[in-house]
Amino acid sequence: MPKPNTKVAMQDMISLIKDSIPFHLDEAQMCQGECLGCSKKMLEMLDAEISYWQYSEFPPSLKDLKNLEKMGVRTYKILKRNRLVP
């Protein structure tokens, strides 16, 4: 049985994250009212991680895929808590 291609899996995950998380929010939208976790910092960290993997020449490991998944889920939960996503 062939090994799964982690590069393709990473690109698929990046597409899913970009479709699910609004990276276009400006600071005024993110930093209004009560803050339950810093949406701005999480979006910045997630964006940096995605940028790294989009341009990396190294194939990601399964651990890298899992870490990006966790960061994406955590970011989405914080955005949801702060009422920035439905």
PAKOL-510320 format. One record per residue: x, y, z of N, C-alpha, C in turn; residue number from 1; chain; residue in three letters. Coordinates in steps of 0.1 Angstrom, whole numbers, plus 5000, padded with zeros to 4 digits. Example, Ala and Ser with C-alpha at 12.3 -4.5 7.8 and 13.67 -1.06 7.14 Angstrom:
REM residues 2
<atom <5132 4943 5078> <5123 4955 5078> <5132 4967 5078> 1 "A" "ALA"> <atom <5128 4978 5071> <5137 4989 5071> <5129 5000 5079> 2 "A" "SER"> 
REM end
This chain:
REM residues 86
<atom <5008 4988 5000> <5000 5000 5000> <5009 5012 5000> 1 "A" "MET"> <atom <5006 5022 4991> <5015 5034 4990> <5013 5043 5002> 2 "A" "PRO"> <atom <5024 5050 5006> <5023 5060 5017> <5015 5072 5013> 3 "A" "LYS"> <atom <5007 5078 5022> <4999 5090 5018> <5009 5101 5015> 4 "A" "PRO"> <atom <5005 5110 5006> <5012 5121 5002> <5009 5133 5011> 5 "A" "ASN"> <atom <5018 5135 5021> <5015 5146 5031> <5015 5160 5025> 6 "A" "THR"> <atom <5022 5162 5014> <5022 5175 5008> <5008 5179 5002> 7 "A" "LYS"> <atom <5002 5169 4996> <4988 5171 4991> <4979 5172 5002> 8 "A" "VAL"> <atom <4980 5164 5013> <4971 5165 5024> <4973 5179 5031> 9 "A" "ALA"> <atom <4985 5184 5031> <4987 5198 5037> <4980 5208 5029> 10 "A" "MET"> <atom <4982 5208 5016> <4975 5218 5007> <4960 5217 5009> 11 "A" "GLN"> <atom <4955 5205 5010> <4940 5203 5012> <4936 5209 5025> 12 "A" "ASP"> <atom <4944 5207 5035> <4940 5213 5048> <4941 5228 5048> 13 "A" "MET"> <atom <4951 5233 5042> <4952 5248 5041> <4940 5254 5033> 14 "A" "ILE"> <atom <4936 5247 5023> <4924 5252 5016> <4911 5252 5025> 15 "A" "SER"> <atom <4910 5241 5032> <4899 5240 5041> <4899 5251 5052> 16 "A" "LEU"> <atom <4911 5254 5058> <4912 5264 5068> <4909 5278 5062> 17 "A" "ILE"> <atom <4914 5280 5050> <4912 5293 5044> <4897 5295 5040> 18 "A" "LYS"> <atom <4890 5284 5037> <4875 5285 5035> <4867 5287 5048> 19 "A" "ASP"> <atom <4873 5283 5059> <4865 5283 5072> <4868 5295 5080> 20 "A" "SER"> <atom <4880 5301 5079> <4884 5311 5088> <4885 5324 5081> 21 "A" "ILE"> <atom <4879 5335 5086> <4880 5348 5079> <4893 5355 5082> 22 "A" "PRO"> <atom <4903 5354 5074> <4916 5361 5076> <4915 5376 5073> 23 "A" "PHE"> <atom <4904 5380 5067> <4903 5394 5062> <4898 5404 5073> 24 "A" "HIS"> <atom <4895 5399 5085> <4890 5408 5096> <4900 5418 5099> 25 "A" "LEU"> <atom <4895 5431 5101> <4905 5441 5106> <4904 5442 5121> 26 "A" "ASP"> <atom <4914 5449 5126> <4916 5449 5141> <4904 5455 5148> 27 "A" "GLU"> <atom <4897 5465 5142> <4885 5471 5148> <4874 5460 5150> 28 "A" "ALA"> <atom <4873 5451 5140> <4863 5441 5142> <4867 5431 5153> 29 "A" "GLN"> <atom <4879 5427 5153> <4884 5417 5162> <4884 5422 5177> 30 "A" "MET"> <atom <4888 5435 5179> <4890 5440 5192> <4879 5449 5197> 31 "A" "CYS"> <atom <4867 5444 5196> <4856 5452 5202> <4849 5444 5212> 32 "A" "GLN"> <atom <4845 5450 5223> <4838 5443 5234> <4847 5434 5242> 33 "A" "GLY"> <atom <4841 5425 5248> <4848 5415 5257> <4856 5405 5248> 34 "A" "GLU"> <atom <4868 5403 5252> <4876 5394 5244> <4879 5381 5252> 35 "A" "CYS"> <atom <4875 5370 5246> <4877 5357 5252> <4888 5349 5245> 36 "A" "LEU"> <atom <4900 5353 5245> <4911 5348 5238> <4914 5358 5227> 37 "A" "GLY"> <atom <4927 5359 5223> <4931 5370 5213> <4929 5365 5199> 38 "A" "CYS"> <atom <4919 5369 5193> <4916 5365 5179> <4927 5370 5170> 39 "A" "SER"> <atom <4932 5382 5172> <4942 5388 5163> <4955 5380 5164> 40 "A" "LYS"> <atom <4960 5376 5176> <4972 5369 5177> <4971 5355 5171> 41 "A" "LYS"> <atom <4959 5348 5173> <4957 5335 5168> <4957 5335 5152> 42 "A" "MET"> <atom <4950 5345 5147> <4950 5346 5132> <4963 5349 5126> 43 "A" "LEU"> <atom <4971 5357 5133> <4985 5360 5129> <4994 5347 5129> 44 "A" "GLU"> <atom <4993 5340 5140> <5000 5327 5141> <4996 5317 5130> 45 "A" "MET"> <atom <4983 5316 5128> <4978 5306 5119> <4982 5310 5105> 46 "A" "LEU"> <atom <4981 5323 5102> <4985 5328 5088> <5000 5326 5086> 47 "A" "ASP"> <atom <5008 5328 5096> <5023 5325 5095> <5026 5311 5092> 48 "A" "ALA"> <atom <5019 5302 5099> <5021 5288 5098> <5016 5283 5084> 49 "A" "GLU"> <atom <5005 5288 5079> <5000 5285 5066> <5010 5290 5055> 50 "A" "ILE"> <atom <5015 5302 5057> <5025 5308 5047> <5037 5299 5047> 51 "A" "SER"> <atom <5042 5295 5058> <5054 5286 5059> <5051 5274 5050> 52 "A" "TYR"> <atom <5040 5267 5052> <5038 5254 5046> <5034 5256 5031> 53 "A" "TRP"> <atom <5029 5267 5027> <5026 5270 5013> <5039 5271 5005> 54 "A" "GLN"> <atom <5050 5276 5011> <5062 5279 5004> <5074 5270 5008> 55 "A" "TYR"> <atom <5071 5260 5017> <5082 5252 5022> <5085 5241 5011> 56 "A" "SER"> <atom <5098 5238 5010> <5102 5228 5000> <5103 5214 5007> 57 "A" "GLU"> <atom <5101 5214 5020> <5102 5202 5028> <5088 5196 5029> 58 "A" "PHE"> <atom <5088 5183 5028> <5074 5176 5029> <5070 5176 5044> 59 "A" "PRO"> <atom <5058 5179 5047> <5053 5179 5061> <5052 5165 5066> 60 "A" "PRO"> <atom <5054 5163 5079> <5051 5150 5085> <5037 5149 5089> 61 "A" "SER"> <atom <5033 5138 5094> <5019 5136 5099> <5018 5145 5112> 62 "A" "LEU"> <atom <5028 5146 5119> <5028 5155 5131> <5026 5170 5127> 63 "A" "LYS"> <atom <5032 5174 5116> <5030 5188 5111> <5015 5190 5107> 64 "A" "ASP"> <atom <5009 5180 5101> <4995 5181 5097> <4987 5182 5109> 65 "A" "LEU"> <atom <4989 5174 5119> <4981 5174 5131> <4983 5187 5138> 66 "A" "LYS"> <atom <4995 5193 5139> <4997 5206 5146> <4989 5217 5139> 67 "A" "ASN"> <atom <4989 5217 5125> <4982 5227 5118> <4967 5226 5120> 68 "A" "LEU"> <atom <4962 5213 5120> <4948 5211 5123> <4944 5216 5137> 69 "A" "GLU"> <atom <4952 5213 5147> <4950 5218 5160> <4949 5233 5161> 70 "A" "LYS"> <atom <4959 5240 5154> <4959 5254 5154> <4947 5260 5147> 71 "A" "MET"> <atom <4943 5254 5136> <4931 5258 5129> <4919 5257 5137> 72 "A" "GLY"> <atom <4917 5246 5144> <4905 5243 5153> <4905 5253 5164> 73 "A" "VAL"> <atom <4917 5255 5171> <4918 5264 5182> <4914 5278 5178> 74 "A" "ARG"> <atom <4920 5282 5166> <4917 5296 5161> <4902 5298 5159> 75 "A" "THR"> <atom <4896 5288 5152> <4881 5288 5149> <4873 5289 5162> 76 "A" "TYR"> <atom <4877 5282 5172> <4870 5282 5185> <4871 5296 5192> 77 "A" "LYS"> <atom <4882 5302 5191> <4884 5315 5197> <4876 5325 5189> 78 "A" "ILE"> <atom <4876 5324 5176> <4868 5334 5168> <4853 5332 5171> 79 "A" "LEU"> <atom <4849 5319 5173> <4835 5317 5176> <4831 5322 5189> 80 "A" "LYS"> <atom <4840 5320 5199> <4837 5326 5213> <4836 5341 5212> 81 "A" "ARG"> <atom <4844 5347 5204> <4843 5362 5202> <4833 5366 5192> 82 "A" "ASN"> <atom <4825 5357 5188> <4814 5360 5179> <4818 5366 5165> 83 "A" "ARG"> <atom <4829 5361 5160> <4834 5366 5147> <4831 5356 5136> 84 "A" "LEU"> <atom <4827 5344 5139> <4823 5334 5129> <4809 5328 5134> 85 "A" "VAL"> <atom <4801 5323 5125> <4788 5318 5130> <4790 5305 5137> 86 "A" "PRO"> 
REM end
